[in-house]
Amino acid sequence: MKNTGIWIDSREARIVQVVNGKQITLNQMFSGLNKKERFDGETSRKIKRGFTGFDYERQQRNRFGQALKQFCQAVAREVGTSDNVYLLGPAQTKLMLEKALKESNSKARVLGVDACDKLSDNQLTEKVKIYFSAYLQSPKQKTRKTSRVTA
């Protein structure tokens, strides 16, 4: 069984894979994204065109959002062979990754999504090991869907 824990924000993703509870690997993926692009000679947010100012801020936000979505899809492809996934991170990027994992039709199942600040590699590895050991030791709850018809 291949369990994966991912700490992600907009700049990097750190992936901890635990295979059969013993073999642990740690990988890093960098997005290369900057929140705001600055160009040489740019003095204000607005660029003058004629008599009106043209604001590139919305265009920059859209570019950043698209690049972040592509980064999440790349991380989802990387962990697509895992059985279970545990997501960690400080911002909304972990939710974008959860959505990308669901849309990618991979066999990976997201077990939990938690907010946490930046962790060292050892702290992240320990947190993932503890999470999956607790998950594997807990009794499996069988849920049964029942339908009730009221007239």
Buried (B, 14 or more C-beta within 10 A) or exposed (E): EBBBBBBBBBEBBBBBBBBEEEEEEBEEBEBEBEEEEEEEEEEEEEEEEEEEEEEBEEEBEEEBEEBBBEBBBEBBEBBBEBEBBBBBBBEEBBBBBBBBBEEBEBEBEBBEBEEEEEBEEEEBBEBBBEBBEEBEEEEEEEEEEEEEEEE
